[in-house]
Amino acid sequence: MRVEARARQSAVLGWHGAALRVRVTAAPVDGDANRAVAALLGRTFGVPVSAVTLVSGASSRDKLFRVGRLSLGDLRARLGAPA
């Protein structure tokens, strides 16, 4: 996943190859942007925020999140992208 912090609006922009692109309004300070991404992913994919886990990339723009028990194919299907 590629994250842009301090954006005008929080939004899931869609798939760019194998990476999901997202924007959040939060600044990348003290984990604020990571929490904002988790909340956005929870809303987007219909899972509780507690089911969204940051796996790697806490201080990077490129991150890996686990969204509940959903597979990559499930995530793509929920966004209407081909699997």
BALOBA-1460 file (C-alpha; in Angstrom, 3 decimals):
// residues 83
<rec num="1" residu="m" x="0.000" y="0.000" z="0.000"/>
<rec num="2" residu="r" x="1.194" y="3.501" z="-0.795"/>
<rec num="3" residu="v" x="0.071" y="6.207" z="1.653"/>
<rec num="4" residu="e" x="-0.015" y="9.951" z="1.150"/>
<rec num="5" residu="a" x="-0.362" y="11.851" z="4.428"/>
<rec num="6" residu="r" x="-1.520" y="15.462" z="4.899"/>
<rec num="7" residu="a" x="-3.896" y="15.218" z="1.938"/>
<rec num="8" residu="r" x="-6.943" y="17.436" z="1.473"/>
<rec num="9" residu="q" x="-9.323" y="14.499" z="1.846"/>
<rec num="10" residu="s" x="-9.021" y="10.963" z="3.087"/>
<rec num="11" residu="a" x="-9.775" y="8.536" z="0.278"/>
<rec num="12" residu="v" x="-8.953" y="5.162" z="-1.191"/>
<rec num="13" residu="l" x="-7.687" y="5.984" z="-4.673"/>
<rec num="14" residu="g" x="-7.652" y="2.434" z="-5.988"/>
<rec num="15" residu="w" x="-5.149" y="-0.127" z="-7.126"/>
<rec num="16" residu="h" x="-1.887" y="0.805" z="-8.780"/>
<rec num="17" residu="g" x="-0.514" y="-2.555" z="-9.825"/>
<rec num="18" residu="a" x="-0.408" y="-4.694" z="-6.696"/>
<rec num="19" residu="a" x="-0.467" y="-1.696" z="-4.338"/>
<rec num="20" residu="l" x="-3.521" y="0.061" z="-2.991"/>
<rec num="21" residu="r" x="-3.142" y="3.850" z="-2.967"/>
<rec num="22" residu="v" x="-4.719" y="5.843" z="-0.146"/>
<rec num="23" residu="r" x="-4.683" y="9.416" z="1.097"/>
<rec num="24" residu="v" x="-5.322" y="10.586" z="4.636"/>
<rec num="25" residu="t" x="-5.591" y="14.066" z="6.097"/>
<rec num="26" residu="a" x="-3.608" y="13.154" z="9.213"/>
<rec num="27" residu="a" x="0.031" y="14.112" z="9.549"/>
<rec num="28" residu="p" x="2.675" y="11.393" z="9.806"/>
<rec num="29" residu="v" x="3.417" y="12.288" z="13.419"/>
<rec num="30" residu="d" x="3.167" y="9.937" z="16.421"/>
<rec num="31" residu="g" x="1.348" y="7.310" z="14.350"/>
<rec num="32" residu="d" x="-1.591" y="9.598" z="13.494"/>
<rec num="33" residu="a" x="-1.453" y="8.782" z="9.777"/>
<rec num="34" residu="n" x="-1.231" y="5.040" z="10.470"/>
<rec num="35" residu="r" x="-4.325" y="5.204" z="12.705"/>
<rec num="36" residu="a" x="-6.137" y="7.251" z="10.046"/>
<rec num="37" residu="v" x="-5.280" y="4.653" z="7.390"/>
<rec num="38" residu="a" x="-6.541" y="1.840" z="9.642"/>
<rec num="39" residu="a" x="-9.825" y="3.694" z="10.213"/>
<rec num="40" residu="l" x="-10.212" y="4.393" z="6.487"/>
<rec num="41" residu="l" x="-9.544" y="0.755" z="5.584"/>
<rec num="42" residu="g" x="-12.023" y="-0.421" z="8.204"/>
<rec num="43" residu="r" x="-14.765" y="1.814" z="6.790"/>
<rec num="44" residu="t" x="-13.916" y="0.966" z="3.186"/>
<rec num="45" residu="f" x="-13.859" y="-2.796" z="3.639"/>
<rec num="46" residu="g" x="-16.609" y="-3.055" z="6.257"/>
<rec num="47" residu="v" x="-14.525" y="-4.425" z="9.107"/>
<rec num="48" residu="p" x="-13.971" y="-3.045" z="12.612"/>
<rec num="49" residu="v" x="-10.894" y="-0.855" z="13.014"/>
<rec num="50" residu="s" x="-9.658" y="-3.377" z="15.579"/>
<rec num="51" residu="a" x="-9.432" y="-5.945" z="12.739"/>
<rec num="52" residu="v" x="-7.031" y="-3.750" z="10.734"/>
<rec num="53" residu="t" x="-3.398" y="-4.342" z="11.686"/>
<rec num="54" residu="l" x="-0.245" y="-2.589" z="10.523"/>
<rec num="55" residu="v" x="2.196" y="-5.380" z="9.639"/>
<rec num="56" residu="s" x="5.146" y="-3.351" z="8.344"/>
<rec num="57" residu="g" x="6.144" y="0.128" z="7.235"/>
<rec num="58" residu="a" x="5.186" y="2.150" z="10.308"/>
<rec num="59" residu="s" x="7.453" y="5.041" z="9.302"/>
<rec num="60" residu="s" x="7.381" y="4.527" z="5.530"/>
<rec num="61" residu="r" x="4.996" y="5.626" z="2.779"/>
<rec num="62" residu="d" x="4.889" y="1.998" z="1.656"/>
<rec num="63" residu="k" x="2.969" y="-0.030" z="4.233"/>
<rec num="64" residu="l" x="1.530" y="-3.468" z="4.670"/>
<rec num="65" residu="f" x="-1.798" y="-3.782" z="6.500"/>
<rec num="66" residu="r" x="-3.777" y="-6.914" z="7.298"/>
<rec num="67" residu="v" x="-7.530" y="-6.314" z="6.980"/>
<rec num="68" residu="g" x="-9.348" y="-8.877" z="9.095"/>
<rec num="69" residu="r" x="-9.304" y="-12.280" z="7.477"/>
<rec num="70" residu="l" x="-9.806" y="-10.897" z="3.975"/>
<rec num="71" residu="s" x="-7.525" y="-12.117" z="1.212"/>
<rec num="72" residu="l" x="-6.093" y="-9.857" z="-1.475"/>
<rec num="73" residu="g" x="-8.753" y="-11.208" z="-3.840"/>
<rec num="74" residu="d" x="-11.499" y="-10.303" z="-1.358"/>
<rec num="75" residu="l" x="-10.136" y="-6.770" z="-1.012"/>
<rec num="76" residu="r" x="-9.940" y="-6.314" z="-4.770"/>
<rec num="77" residu="a" x="-13.494" y="-7.634" z="-5.195"/>
<rec num="78" residu="r" x="-14.843" y="-5.233" z="-2.573"/>
<rec num="79" residu="l" x="-13.313" y="-2.313" z="-4.482"/>
<rec num="80" residu="g" x="-14.566" y="-3.630" z="-7.800"/>
<rec num="81" residu="a" x="-11.107" y="-4.379" z="-9.182"/>
<rec num="82" residu="p" x="-10.298" y="-7.533" z="-11.128"/>
<rec num="83" residu="a" x="-8.655" y="-10.224" z="-8.985"/>
